Amino acid sequence: MADTDSKKLACVIARTLDDKLGKDITILNISNVSSLADYFVIVSGESATQVKALMNSTRERIKELFCRLPAHMENDMKNRWNLLDYGDVVVHILHRDEREAYALEKFWNNAFSIRADEWKKLSEEFARYKIT
Protein backbone atom coordinates (compact mmCIF):
# COMPACT_ATOMS: atom_id res chain seq x y z
CA MET A 1 0.00 0.00 0.00
CA ALA A 2 1.29 3.45 -0.88
CA ASP A 3 2.29 6.02 1.70
CA THR A 4 -0.50 8.19 3.03
CA ASP A 5 -0.91 11.62 4.60
CA SER A 6 -1.19 12.09 8.35
CA LYS A 7 -4.96 12.67 8.37
CA LYS A 8 -5.62 9.47 6.44
CA LEU A 9 -3.20 7.57 8.71
CA ALA A 10 -5.03 8.84 11.80
CA CYS A 11 -8.35 7.78 10.28
CA VAL A 12 -7.08 4.30 9.39
CA ILE A 13 -5.69 3.91 12.91
CA ALA A 14 -9.08 4.90 14.33
CA ARG A 15 -10.76 2.38 12.03
CA THR A 16 -8.35 -0.34 13.18
CA LEU A 17 -9.08 0.45 16.82
CA ASP A 18 -12.81 0.44 16.07
CA ASP A 19 -12.53 -2.96 14.36
CA LYS A 20 -10.92 -4.27 17.57
CA LEU A 21 -13.74 -2.83 19.71
CA GLY A 22 -11.85 0.12 21.16
CA LYS A 23 -14.17 2.54 22.96
CA ASP A 24 -14.71 6.31 22.65
CA ILE A 25 -12.30 6.85 19.75
CA THR A 26 -11.27 10.47 19.30
CA ILE A 27 -9.02 12.03 16.68
CA LEU A 28 -7.61 15.44 17.55
CA ASN A 29 -5.92 17.62 14.96
CA ILE A 30 -3.22 19.22 17.13
CA SER A 31 -1.17 20.69 14.26
CA ASN A 32 -2.49 24.19 15.00
CA VAL A 33 -1.57 24.06 18.70
CA SER A 34 1.57 21.90 18.90
CA SER A 35 4.62 20.79 16.97
CA LEU A 36 4.56 17.33 18.61
CA ALA A 37 2.49 15.77 15.84
CA ASP A 38 -0.35 16.49 13.44
CA TYR A 39 -2.89 14.19 15.09
CA PHE A 40 -3.57 12.37 18.33
CA VAL A 41 -5.76 9.29 18.21
CA ILE A 42 -7.16 8.48 21.64
CA VAL A 43 -9.02 5.29 22.55
CA SER A 44 -10.17 3.50 25.69
CA GLY A 45 -9.88 -0.16 26.55
CA GLU A 46 -11.97 -1.98 29.11
CA SER A 47 -9.06 -3.98 30.59
CA ALA A 48 -5.27 -4.09 30.60
CA THR A 49 -5.49 -7.07 28.26
CA GLN A 50 -7.58 -5.10 25.78
CA VAL A 51 -5.26 -2.09 25.98
CA LYS A 52 -2.32 -4.34 25.07
CA ALA A 53 -4.30 -6.06 22.31
CA LEU A 54 -5.33 -2.70 20.81
CA MET A 55 -1.70 -1.59 20.74
CA ASN A 56 -0.46 -4.82 19.14
CA SER A 57 -3.20 -5.02 16.53
CA THR A 58 -2.75 -1.37 15.55
CA ARG A 59 1.01 -1.73 15.22
CA GLU A 60 0.63 -4.85 13.06
CA ARG A 61 -2.15 -3.43 10.87
CA ILE A 62 -0.26 -0.20 10.09
CA LYS A 63 2.86 -2.23 9.35
CA GLU A 64 0.83 -4.44 7.01
CA LEU A 65 -0.93 -1.58 5.22
CA PHE A 66 1.76 1.10 5.05
CA CYS A 67 5.04 -0.66 5.93
CA ARG A 68 5.36 1.74 8.87
CA LEU A 69 6.50 0.95 12.36
CA PRO A 70 6.15 3.40 15.22
CA ALA A 71 9.26 5.50 15.81
CA HIS A 72 8.62 5.09 19.51
CA MET A 73 6.43 2.89 21.69
CA GLU A 74 5.69 3.17 25.38
CA ASN A 75 3.62 1.25 27.85
CA ASP A 76 3.38 1.18 31.58
CA MET A 77 4.02 -2.10 33.36
CA LYS A 78 0.32 -2.69 33.94
CA ASN A 79 -0.81 -1.85 30.36
CA ARG A 80 -3.01 0.98 31.54
CA TRP A 81 -1.63 3.52 29.03
CA ASN A 82 0.17 2.55 25.85
CA LEU A 83 1.49 4.91 23.22
CA LEU A 84 2.45 4.44 19.57
CA ASP A 85 4.34 7.36 18.05
CA TYR A 86 4.33 7.46 14.26
CA GLY A 87 5.82 10.98 14.20
CA ASP A 88 2.90 12.73 12.54
CA VAL A 89 0.31 10.65 14.42
CA VAL A 90 0.51 9.66 18.09
CA VAL A 91 -1.84 6.96 19.36
CA HIS A 92 -2.86 6.96 23.04
CA ILE A 93 -4.46 3.68 24.15
CA LEU A 94 -5.68 4.02 27.71
CA HIS A 95 -7.62 1.98 30.20
CA ARG A 96 -10.95 3.78 30.67
CA ASP A 97 -10.02 4.82 34.24
CA GLU A 98 -6.73 6.41 33.13
CA ARG A 99 -8.45 8.15 30.25
CA GLU A 100 -10.94 9.69 32.63
CA ALA A 101 -8.19 10.70 35.08
CA TYR A 102 -5.84 12.28 32.49
CA ALA A 103 -8.58 13.85 30.34
CA LEU A 104 -6.36 14.42 27.30
CA GLU A 105 -9.21 15.91 25.30
CA LYS A 106 -9.66 18.63 27.92
CA PHE A 107 -5.93 19.34 28.02
CA TRP A 108 -5.89 19.70 24.22
CA ASN A 109 -9.19 21.61 24.11
CA ASN A 110 -7.84 24.03 21.47
CA ALA A 111 -7.38 21.16 19.00
CA PHE A 112 -9.98 20.33 16.39
CA SER A 113 -11.78 16.98 16.55
CA ILE A 114 -12.49 14.84 13.53
CA ARG A 115 -16.03 13.50 13.79
CA ALA A 116 -16.54 9.72 13.72
CA ASP A 117 -18.59 9.83 10.52
CA GLU A 118 -15.73 11.68 8.79
CA TRP A 119 -12.94 9.32 9.88
CA LYS A 120 -15.08 6.31 9.06
CA LYS A 121 -15.70 7.64 5.56
CA LEU A 122 -12.03 8.53 4.98
CA SER A 123 -10.90 5.06 6.08
CA GLU A 124 -13.69 3.04 4.49
CA GLU A 125 -11.41 1.30 1.98
CA PHE A 126 -9.36 -0.08 4.88
CA ALA A 127 -12.28 -1.64 6.77
CA ARG A 128 -11.57 -5.20 7.86
CA TYR A 129 -15.22 -5.98 8.45
CA LYS A 130 -17.46 -4.54 5.79
CA ILE A 131 -21.20 -4.55 6.32
CA THR A 132 -23.05 -5.55 3.19
Secondary structure, 3 states (H helix, E strand, C coil): CCCCCHHHHHHHHHHHHHHCCCEEEEEEECCCCCCCCCEEEEEEECCHHHHHHHHHHHHHHHHHHHCCCCCEEEECCCCCEEEEECCCEEEEEEEHHHHHHHCHHHHCCCCEEECHHHHHHHCHHHCCCCCC
